[in-house]
């Protein structure tokens, strides 16, 4: 127990001092770490849907975009502060997850993937064409920075500590959810819906809950990103972004919190490390992903084995 506490303390000190060390080399390194934090939140939120509920979703960037646009519109058009716009955008995005999940709960596998892909494209086209609200392809510029007790966030260091707090909250919340009765019930539904129903569980209700939770946290990531970049456009939230987030979930390890963190970190850093072969870096990254799937299909951090019977412990 003491060793675990010391390890947690060392990790906390490392994360607090990391940006100060990176900033001594280059501000861009701090930007990369901030990007990792955003992808960790997105990967964790998608893992609830894909890894725990077993739903093949290909439109997660749509939730990311909804969170960003809701926060941007509230801050730019209505003068609402970031601290109020953040939870509102998360709640609104969670509501859209509920709306999407309601009519598609009977679909599975590739069919569900196609529907979520279509949802993502519909949302992107709304961003492009609803010019009166979203300003269309021109995007929304001038998104204000967060302010706290009169201090305005402008430096990357400020945003690093903000995303660190949001990541810690997300990791804590999702860890608690997936290791509770809800998380065990989701795993039962993922493995065998018929067995889940025979135990008194409601698969449709649980899958709907997973979509809502995943969308909620994606909205948080979107609101932060909008304020950090201070400009958003429909090009930021495309199908390829959904594929990237899904790749992080799969390569990190589905059904694990640590796997999501590891997958987001590795797939954000690797393209940067391959910049010296700029013409071939995406090809090399694709090759690495293929080899990973061949030799370690469970991901970098495979799902932990539970010491108690999952079916016996799951409760309604």
Phi, psi and omega in degrees: 000318180295321180297319179297318180295318179295320179296318179296320179295318179296319177297317180298316179296319179299314182293326179288326183267344185305311183295329179295322178288315181294324182295335178290340177265305186195137177296332182295330178296324177293322178299319179298317180294322177297318178299320176301317179299318178297316181291330176297315178297316180295319182292318177298318181294320178289329180296330176299320182282312187274309187284322184262319180270347177072028181258125184278098185250132182239018182231032186292333178297336178295316177295319176303314180292320179299316178300318181294316183290320179298313180296318181296314180297318179296319183283318184281313186275330186243359176068021179284140182291158180302322186291336175267324180293328181299304180293327179296315180296324178295317180294316179298316180295320175300323176297321177293326174297322177294318180294320179291318184292327185304311184275351187248008185294339179276351180272152181220160172056229185299325181296318177294321178300319180294318180295315180293326174297316177297320178299317179299319180290323177298315180297317179297319179293327175296318177301322183286319191261341180274069190298324183299332183255312187263353184065017171058215183297339181289338179076181181248109178266173173066033178289124186292155178278156175295149175233139181223114181053042178086352180265127181263134180281116178231327182276153178298330179299321179298314182290331177299311182291330176293313180291330177297317178296316180294322178295316180299316179298316181295313180300314181298312183296312182290323176300317179294321181294310187285343176258013176260185177299328178297314180298317178295322178295321177298321178294323177297315179297320180298319184282319185198103182293325180295316177297322179298316179295323180293339179268001179095004178280159178245095184305316182298317180296318182290319178294323177296320177297320179297316178298319181294315179296314180299316180294321181303310182287329174297324177297324177297314179298319180295317179298317178297313184299320180299315180290324182292313182279334181066013176203135175225153176212165181301335181294343182285339189235071184255175180303322182297331177293322176297319179295319179299314180296319178296321178298321178297320179296312184291315182288328178288323181127111182289144177080018176222141177288315180298324179297321178297317180296316181293316180297316179296320181293312184293315184282351172271321182283320186304312178301328178290321179292336182265014180296336180291345173241059189305326182286342186235004189295322180290326177294317179294321178296318177298319178297319179297321179294317179299313180297322179297317181291331180284313188265340178214072185296341180279357178094176182299323183230091183298161182299131180295142175280130180270141183275354178241154182293121184297319183290324183286333184268341182292139180227156180295000000 
